[in-house]
Amino acid sequence: MAVSIELVKELRERTGAGVKDCKDILEQTEGNINKAIEILRERGIEAASKKASREAREGLIGVYIHYGSRIVGIVELNCETDFVGRTEEFGILANAFAQHVVALNPRYITVDEVTDATVAESGLTREKFIEENVLLAQSFVKDPSRTIEEKLKEAIAKLGENIVIRRFARYEVGA
């Protein structure tokens, strides 16, 4: 099936995948853009898991100051090279994660940091506690259909480097 240039362009804009990949996947899915996006997302997750062992020591600090300057979120987002760390897309991602920290106030980065005692003290089920308190497990505030972890994996696939949220902080006046 021949795929229109407009469809390839739309898929590329929505996913950030290469032109040839977009064209090939659209031909494979017979022009079904939603199916193509899902395939690209799956391939991105596979690519992200392959890059996870690579060291990420470059990057930047994302900052979001909430209206009224009473709450601030800070996120250290690391990547492998300063080249990627200086891109506009990487900076936007770091600031979006900082905005997420302000909005949802997570306590931990990963599930591994959560102890059974902490969950028991909360009175919540383990799943609910993780959903509310673990950054990577939370639904992304700007796109609730994806978790922070999924958003991170998409960025890894798109930028071609391992990306890690190293640490974060949230400060609130009077808290």
Backbone torsions as a table, in degrees:
resi	resn	phi	psi	omega
1	MET	NA	132.9	176.1
2	ALA	-79.8	134.6	-177.7
3	VAL	-108.9	135.8	-178.8
4	SER	-71.4	151.6	178.0
5	ILE	-61.7	-37.2	179.9
6	GLU	-61.8	-40.1	179.8
7	LEU	-67.5	-41.6	177.3
8	VAL	-61.9	-44.0	-179.7
9	LYS	-62.3	-42.7	180.0
10	GLU	-63.1	-44.5	179.0
11	LEU	-63.8	-41.0	178.9
12	ARG	-62.7	-42.6	179.6
13	GLU	-65.7	-37.2	-177.5
14	ARG	-77.7	-26.6	-174.5
15	THR	-117.5	-24.2	-176.7
16	GLY	80.0	6.4	179.6
17	ALA	-73.3	162.0	179.4
18	GLY	-66.4	156.1	-178.0
19	VAL	-58.6	-47.1	-178.5
20	LYS	-63.2	-42.6	178.0
21	ASP	-60.3	-44.8	179.9
22	CYS	-60.0	-46.6	-178.5
23	LYS	-62.8	-47.7	-178.5
24	ASP	-61.6	-44.0	-177.7
25	ILE	-70.4	-37.0	177.2
26	LEU	-65.5	-37.1	175.8
27	GLU	-66.0	-41.2	179.4
28	GLN	-63.0	-38.2	-178.0
29	THR	-94.7	9.7	179.2
30	GLU	55.9	41.1	175.2
31	GLY	84.1	5.6	179.6
32	ASN	-80.9	101.6	-173.7
33	ILE	-66.4	-36.2	179.5
34	ASN	-66.0	-41.5	177.5
35	LYS	-65.9	-38.4	178.6
36	ALA	-63.9	-41.5	178.6
37	ILE	-62.9	-42.2	179.8
38	GLU	-63.3	-42.2	178.5
39	ILE	-63.9	-44.3	178.3
40	LEU	-62.4	-39.5	178.5
41	ARG	-62.7	-44.1	178.7
42	GLU	-62.6	-42.7	178.1
43	ARG	-64.2	-36.3	178.6
44	GLY	-65.4	-38.7	178.5
45	ILE	-65.7	-40.5	176.7
46	GLU	-62.5	-44.4	-180.0
47	ALA	-63.7	-38.6	-179.2
48	ALA	-64.4	-40.9	-178.9
49	SER	-67.0	-30.5	177.2
50	LYS	-70.4	-29.8	-176.7
51	LYS	-89.7	-9.6	-173.2
52	ALA	-60.0	-27.8	-177.9
53	SER	-82.0	-10.7	-178.6
54	ARG	-77.6	142.4	-175.5
55	GLU	-74.6	132.9	179.2
56	ALA	-117.0	103.3	-177.2
57	ARG	-121.2	-3.4	177.1
58	GLU	-100.6	-175.0	176.6
59	GLY	133.1	-152.8	-179.2
60	LEU	-159.9	175.1	178.7
61	ILE	-103.1	124.6	174.4
62	GLY	-94.5	137.2	-177.6
63	VAL	-132.2	138.9	173.4
64	TYR	-135.3	123.3	176.8
65	ILE	-107.5	118.4	-177.2
66	HIS	-71.1	153.3	179.4
67	TYR	-48.9	131.4	-179.1
68	GLY	93.5	-5.8	177.3
69	SER	55.1	36.9	179.2
70	ARG	-106.5	-14.6	179.2
71	ILE	-136.5	137.1	176.8
72	VAL	-135.1	143.7	174.7
73	GLY	-119.8	138.7	-179.9
74	ILE	-130.8	131.1	-179.8
75	VAL	-132.1	128.8	171.8
76	GLU	-91.8	113.6	-179.8
77	LEU	-111.0	119.2	-176.3
78	ASN	-108.0	149.1	175.5
79	CYS	-137.5	-176.5	-175.7
80	GLU	-82.9	-34.9	-175.6
81	THR	-129.2	152.7	176.9
82	ASP	-68.9	-22.2	177.3
83	PHE	-59.2	-49.5	178.1
84	VAL	-69.6	-39.8	-178.9
85	GLY	-60.8	-24.0	-179.9
86	ARG	-94.0	-1.3	-178.9
87	THR	-73.0	151.6	179.4
88	GLU	-61.2	-41.2	-178.1
89	GLU	-61.6	-40.8	178.8
90	PHE	-65.4	-42.2	178.0
91	GLY	-63.2	-42.0	178.1
92	ILE	-62.6	-41.4	179.1
93	LEU	-63.2	-45.1	179.6
94	ALA	-60.9	-43.8	179.8
95	ASN	-68.6	-35.0	177.3
96	ALA	-65.9	-39.0	176.5
97	PHE	-65.8	-37.1	176.9
98	ALA	-64.3	-39.5	177.1
99	GLN	-63.8	-38.6	177.7
100	HIS	-61.9	-42.7	179.3
101	VAL	-60.8	-40.5	177.2
102	VAL	-63.4	-44.6	-174.3
103	ALA	-70.7	-44.3	-171.3
104	LEU	-110.1	-6.1	172.9
105	ASN	48.2	59.1	177.4
106	PRO	-68.3	160.1	179.4
107	ARG	-108.6	-25.7	-175.9
108	TYR	-131.0	158.3	175.4
109	ILE	-86.5	-50.7	-176.2
110	THR	-119.5	163.7	177.9
111	VAL	-64.2	-31.2	-178.9
112	ASP	-60.0	-23.9	-178.2
113	GLU	-79.4	-15.6	-175.7
114	VAL	-83.7	129.7	177.4
115	THR	-100.0	156.2	177.9
116	ASP	-62.6	-35.2	179.8
117	ALA	-63.5	-41.0	179.0
118	THR	-63.7	-42.2	178.8
119	VAL	-64.2	-44.1	-179.2
120	ALA	-61.9	-41.0	178.9
121	GLU	-62.5	-32.0	-176.0
122	SER	-73.1	-26.9	-177.6
123	GLY	81.2	3.3	179.5
124	LEU	-96.7	163.1	171.7
125	THR	-70.8	158.3	-179.5
126	ARG	-57.4	-44.2	-178.8
127	GLU	-61.5	-45.3	-178.9
128	LYS	-66.5	-41.3	178.9
129	PHE	-60.9	-46.0	-179.9
130	ILE	-63.0	-44.4	179.8
131	GLU	-59.0	-37.5	-176.4
132	GLU	-87.6	-24.9	-169.3
133	ASN	-119.9	-12.8	-177.5
134	VAL	-103.4	117.4	-175.0
135	LEU	-52.4	-51.7	-176.3
136	LEU	-65.7	-22.3	-178.8
137	ALA	-91.7	-11.3	-177.0
138	GLN	-76.7	148.9	172.7
139	SER	-69.1	132.7	-177.7
140	PHE	-63.4	128.5	-173.9
141	VAL	-60.9	-30.3	-178.9
142	LYS	-89.0	-13.2	178.6
143	ASP	-153.1	82.2	-175.0
144	PRO	-60.4	-10.0	178.7
145	SER	-76.2	-10.7	-180.0
146	ARG	-128.1	150.2	174.5
147	THR	-86.1	167.6	175.8
148	ILE	-59.7	-40.5	179.4
149	GLU	-61.2	-42.6	177.8
150	GLU	-64.5	-41.7	178.3
151	LYS	-61.9	-40.2	178.0
152	LEU	-64.5	-44.2	179.1
153	LYS	-64.6	-36.4	176.1
154	GLU	-63.2	-40.8	178.9
155	ALA	-66.4	-38.6	177.6
156	ILE	-61.3	-45.5	-180.0
157	ALA	-65.1	-40.4	-176.5
158	LYS	-73.5	-42.1	-175.7
159	LEU	-90.4	-15.0	174.0
160	GLY	78.8	16.7	179.3
161	GLU	-136.0	158.6	173.2
162	ASN	-68.9	135.1	178.8
163	ILE	-128.9	134.1	-174.6
164	VAL	-134.9	136.9	168.7
165	ILE	-86.0	108.5	-174.7
166	ARG	-78.1	-45.5	179.3
167	ARG	-163.5	165.9	178.7
168	PHE	-150.2	162.7	176.4
169	ALA	-148.2	152.9	176.9
170	ARG	-136.9	127.1	-179.7
171	TYR	-120.7	138.3	-179.4
172	GLU	-135.5	131.6	179.8
173	VAL	-61.9	129.9	177.0
174	GLY	81.5	-0.4	-178.4
175	ALA	-95.3	NA	NA
